[in-house]
Amino acid sequence: MRQAGRYLPEYQEVRRKAGGFLEMCRDPELAAEVTLQPVRRFGVDAAIIFSDILLPLQAMGMPLVFEEGRGPVLPGPLRDERRISKLKVAEPSVDLGYVGEALRLVRARLDPQVALLGFCGAPFTLACYAIEGGTSRTQVHVRRMMYHQPELFAVLMDKLADVVISHLRFQAESGADALVVFDTWAGQLARDDWRRFAAPALQRVFDETAGLRPRLLFTLDGGHVLDEQVALGPEGLAVDWRVDLPACLDRHGGRVAVQGNLDPAVLLAPPEEVARRTAALLAAVGGRPGHVLALGHGVMKETDPEAVAAFVETAREGAGASSAQPPGRRTTGARHDG
Amino acid sequence: MRQAGRYLPEYQEVRRKAGGFLEMCRDPELAAEVTLQPVRRFGVDAAIIFSDILLPLQAMGMPLVFEEGRGPVLPGPLRDERRISKLKVAEPSVDLGYVGEALRLVRARLDPQVALLGFCGAPFTLACYAIEGGTSRTQVHVRRMMYHQPELFAVLMDKLADVVISHLRFQAESGADALVVFDTWAGQLARDDWRRFAAPALQRVFDETAGLRPRLLFTLDGGHVLDEQVALGPEGLAVDWRVDLPACLDRHGGRVAVQGNLDPAVLLAPPEEVARRTAALLAAVGGRPGHVLALGHGVMKETDPEAVAAFVETAREGAGASSAQPPGRRTTGARHDG
């Protein structure tokens, strides 16, 4: 989950200078700088590149606007065959070159012991934004296309998968040590719909990036499709805070790393309470192998940096106490909407 | 889940005459009329009173406004001790008398074979609206109060539970055959937080309405606290479309009725697809006793009434084919935001 963000005064300063969120994402120097900020401040053992899951849609020819307090808006939503056929299959090394440049800058400045993560939105999540034209709780247009024009929906998903695959490859070539696939919206689907409409493109993504780098899959609200996510073949499964972590590790820990899952809203508590909760989570996990401690979602903008520090420090003490894990590479934390 | 709503032209007509959503809720004749509309049109075997979960907050002295396309707004959010201490413990028979009157009108006009459901928001969900002042995805103010002023939060929850309990009693006295408790927001909490912050007031609600009428509990996104919800003692557990229904029935069906769970967004599909999905759901349940077929949430305003008809007809055929269940009282469907 995104570590950098508006809760950090040093981030706010860069953002003011940049003039906007997208400007910051598209400027490799600024993106590299804010990527490194949480590593400097907290000493986390992995950094996640500062970027946004919607940039590939922009690279595919969709106008994209971020308005303060309104979230992303894509003024030309894709709801018919004509628009979908005009969608360009972007070439990330050209159209998203600034992401590669930011990764190279960060990798060069980062302690070699600290992992650098790249990421991409999952095809279903990108389809949701592309079809709805922004954030939608009800996903009415997505469902209409799924159920009334399943072939057209599949064409769109395939184009999106092409770009997701090449963007993940490009990030690996540019210095990412591991890759995260974020599926923000597929968790809204019942299991059968997930299998039919979200899984095929996601399977292509994991098949066609196999062996490249360790890949983590995170599906928000995806507790009902954990077995199915593991079956896609990721090296890691990231789960949200409502998933029973010890049970998940017992079931899947032999096959994948399991990343999770303190509720990021717990970081609104006083630092000593954050420390207590983090320690309790580690105690519940009880040193089960394959656990990667992280937040179940991005850091909220209202969070006190002291609370993040309490989380990281407690995690580090816990990792030191736990024998099964090396002390490094245990805490990460990124999300696309900062 | 709410059956009446903007997807029905006859509802739109009443709403135009009423001038607004709240006006319709507060006029017993109009509320009764729209409650009866889906029974007339579809022949469902239960009706749910047309009302809103936020009306008890208004009765407790909080200003409440519904703006088209914006959802509910409570302009005086409760974030300090002074405001919470001024909150009035409403007397539903006086302050929500119009709900009782609407129930009496519906009960008098409804076929005695058709069940009439009353409902109330759960204390945690009401607290979310009261503290945030409206719908919030992040619940920042709620979390701050929970974690920084847990005693104050408990005082608020207790006042809300008082009103929830008396409102459920009042609805039973006014003709409701069964009562639904809707918890829209508690499913966002990790299990430990749910136990500590949502469960105590909810336990009071179920303890203090025991034996009154069959009570159903629905927690949106609550798949991670099913055991805990059953332990509170409701007669029925309503689950959303992401819960594995056969597994849930196998685990809990001997203790509670399980209501669920077609995804309401599936009703955006062509009617023949809706029929196919409904039949598939019933086949998966395989006549397990204790199942009540319903939608996993309210009917979306973009839904074609023909799709609802396909759902109800398929359900009725399924109920006729299934030996374990009486043919009536199997399909319901209400939610608070129409």
Interface residues (C-beta under 8 A of the other chain):
Chain A: T138 Q139 V140 R143 R144 Y147 H148 G187 L189 A190 R191 D192 D193 D221 G223 H224 W241 R242 V243 D244 D263 A265 V266 L268 A269 P270 E273 A280 M300 E302
Chain B: T138 Q139 V140 R143 R144 Y147 H148 G187 L189 A190 R191 D192 D193 D221 G223 H224 W241 R242 V243 D244 D263 A265 V266 L268 A269 P270 E273 A280 M300 E302
